[in-house]
Amino acid sequence: MEPQINTDGLHYGAYEPHGGYADPASVANFKPEGRHGVMVGSLTEVEADRNVEIDTYAMKTSYDETVPYSEAILRRFPVMESGVATAGWAGLYDVTPDGVPVIGEIDEVKGFYCAVGWNGHGFKTSPALGSLMAELITTGVCARYDLEIFRYTRFREGKLTRSKSAYSIVG
């Protein structure tokens, strides 16, 4: 593939499209962004991020926040040495305390069903989840899957669900 010049005049070099993936060794994830870019994200759970003020949370990244991600992408894609960091953003995930979604009826409100707390990746499972929720709502049970680990009452019971892998949730 010949090097390309984008309309903004930046030289992007040879670029082969790729899928998105998580890289636990770099504690980062990578996904294609547009025709010539790669978005780099974090796999690190930051304790300070658990208690933030949503109204004042900085939605842009600082230079200091960009550096470790630049280093991570260089380890996996050495060709990115000629790349340019063009933008950055930060955001909060709507995730449950144990990182596992809540699926089912909420006992305190009869007829209220939810499938929430997906940490940004619920869209990937939405076709199957829609079918599962339709079955649960119309029949009162989900015959195909045991939804016990997703129950809302686990928080009140103090029985949080823990994944076998610290890298199980990627947004």
C-alpha positions as CSV (number, residue, x, y, z in Angstrom):
1,M,0.0,0.0,0.0
2,E,1.4,3.4,-0.9
3,P,1.7,6.1,1.7
4,Q,-1.3,8.4,1.7
5,I,-1.8,12.1,2.2
6,N,-5.0,12.9,4.0
7,T,-7.0,16.0,3.1
8,D,-5.6,17.7,6.2
9,G,-2.1,17.4,4.8
10,L,-0.8,14.9,7.3
11,H,1.2,11.9,6.0
12,Y,-0.3,8.6,7.3
13,G,2.1,6.1,5.6
14,A,1.1,2.6,4.9
15,Y,-2.0,1.6,6.8
16,E,-3.7,-1.8,6.8
17,P,-7.2,-1.9,8.4
18,H,-7.4,-4.2,11.5
19,G,-9.9,-5.4,14.0
20,G,-10.1,-4.0,17.5
21,Y,-8.4,-5.9,20.3
22,A,-7.3,-5.8,23.9
23,D,-3.6,-6.1,24.8
24,P,-3.3,-7.0,28.5
25,A,0.6,-6.7,28.3
26,S,0.3,-3.1,27.3
27,V,-2.8,-2.6,29.5
28,A,-4.4,-1.0,26.5
29,N,-7.0,-1.7,23.8
30,F,-6.9,-0.7,20.1
31,K,-9.6,-0.2,17.6
32,P,-9.7,1.3,14.1
33,E,-10.8,4.9,14.0
34,G,-11.8,6.3,10.6
35,R,-9.8,5.4,7.5
36,H,-6.3,6.0,8.8
37,G,-6.5,6.1,12.6
38,V,-6.3,3.9,15.6
39,M,-8.0,4.7,18.9
40,V,-6.0,3.6,22.0
41,G,-7.9,3.1,25.3
42,S,-7.1,1.9,28.8
43,L,-7.7,-1.5,30.4
44,T,-6.6,-0.1,33.7
45,E,-9.2,0.4,36.4
46,V,-8.4,3.6,38.2
47,E,-9.7,3.8,41.7
48,A,-9.9,7.6,41.5
49,D,-12.4,7.2,38.7
50,R,-14.9,5.6,41.0
51,N,-15.7,8.8,42.9
52,V,-15.8,11.6,40.3
53,E,-18.1,14.5,39.9
54,I,-19.9,13.8,36.7
55,D,-20.7,17.4,36.0
56,T,-17.1,18.6,36.2
57,Y,-15.3,15.5,34.8
58,A,-12.7,16.5,32.2
59,M,-13.7,15.1,28.8
60,K,-10.4,15.9,27.1
61,T,-7.1,14.2,27.7
62,S,-4.0,16.1,28.9
63,Y,-0.5,15.6,27.4
64,D,0.5,13.6,30.4
65,E,-2.4,11.2,29.9
66,T,-1.6,10.8,26.2
67,V,2.1,9.7,26.7
68,P,1.5,6.2,28.1
69,Y,-1.0,5.4,25.3
70,S,1.5,6.7,22.7
71,E,4.1,4.3,24.2
72,A,1.6,1.4,24.2
73,I,0.7,1.8,20.6
74,L,4.4,2.0,19.6
75,R,5.1,-1.3,21.3
76,R,2.4,-3.0,19.2
77,F,2.6,-1.0,16.0
78,P,6.2,0.4,15.6
79,V,5.1,2.0,12.3
80,M,3.1,4.5,14.5
81,E,6.4,6.2,15.2
82,S,5.6,8.3,12.2
83,G,2.0,8.7,13.4
84,V,0.5,11.8,15.0
85,A,-1.8,12.0,18.0
86,T,-4.6,14.0,16.5
87,A,-7.2,14.1,19.4
88,G,-8.1,12.6,22.7
89,W,-11.1,12.3,24.9
90,A,-12.0,10.9,28.2
91,G,-15.3,9.5,29.4
92,L,-17.0,7.6,32.2
93,Y,-18.4,4.1,31.9
94,D,-21.8,3.3,33.3
95,V,-20.7,0.2,35.1
96,T,-21.9,-1.7,38.2
97,P,-19.6,-2.0,41.3
98,D,-18.6,-5.5,40.2
99,G,-18.4,-4.8,36.5
100,V,-21.2,-7.2,35.7
101,P,-24.5,-6.0,34.2
102,V,-27.8,-6.2,35.9
103,I,-30.4,-8.2,33.9
104,G,-33.8,-8.9,35.1
105,E,-36.8,-7.6,37.0
106,I,-36.3,-5.2,39.9
107,D,-38.2,-6.7,42.8
108,E,-39.0,-3.3,44.3
109,V,-40.9,-2.1,41.2
110,K,-43.1,-4.8,39.8
111,G,-42.9,-5.0,36.0
112,F,-39.7,-3.0,35.8
113,Y,-37.1,-5.0,33.9
114,C,-33.6,-3.8,33.1
115,A,-30.4,-4.7,31.3
116,V,-27.9,-2.0,32.5
117,G,-24.3,-1.5,33.6
118,W,-22.6,-2.9,30.5
119,N,-19.4,-0.7,30.7
120,G,-19.8,0.4,27.1
121,H,-20.0,-2.9,25.4
122,G,-23.7,-3.9,25.7
123,F,-24.3,-3.0,22.1
124,K,-22.3,-6.1,21.0
125,T,-24.7,-8.4,22.8
126,S,-27.9,-6.4,22.0
127,P,-29.5,-8.9,19.5
128,A,-29.2,-11.8,21.9
129,L,-30.1,-9.7,24.9
130,G,-33.2,-8.3,23.2
131,S,-34.4,-11.9,22.6
132,L,-33.6,-12.9,26.1
133,M,-35.4,-9.9,27.6
134,A,-38.4,-10.5,25.4
135,E,-38.6,-14.0,26.7
136,L,-38.1,-12.9,30.3
137,I,-40.7,-10.2,30.1
138,T,-43.4,-12.2,28.3
139,T,-43.0,-15.5,30.2
140,G,-41.5,-14.4,33.5
141,V,-38.5,-16.7,33.1
142,C,-35.5,-17.1,30.9
143,A,-35.3,-20.8,30.0
144,R,-32.1,-20.5,27.9
145,Y,-29.8,-19.0,30.5
146,D,-29.3,-18.9,34.2
147,L,-29.4,-15.2,35.0
148,E,-28.6,-15.6,38.7
149,I,-25.2,-13.9,38.5
150,F,-26.9,-10.8,36.9
151,R,-29.5,-10.3,39.7
152,Y,-29.9,-6.8,41.1
153,T,-30.2,-8.1,44.7
154,R,-26.6,-9.2,44.7
155,F,-25.6,-5.7,45.8
156,R,-27.9,-5.7,48.8
157,E,-26.8,-9.3,49.6
158,G,-23.1,-8.3,49.4
159,K,-22.5,-11.1,46.9
160,L,-20.9,-9.3,44.0
161,T,-20.1,-11.3,40.9
162,R,-16.3,-11.4,40.2
163,S,-14.9,-12.4,36.8
164,K,-12.0,-14.9,36.6
165,S,-10.1,-12.3,34.5
166,A,-9.2,-8.8,35.5
167,Y,-9.4,-8.0,31.8
168,S,-12.9,-9.3,31.3
169,I,-14.6,-6.0,30.5
170,V,-13.4,-3.9,27.6
171,G,-15.3,-0.9,26.5
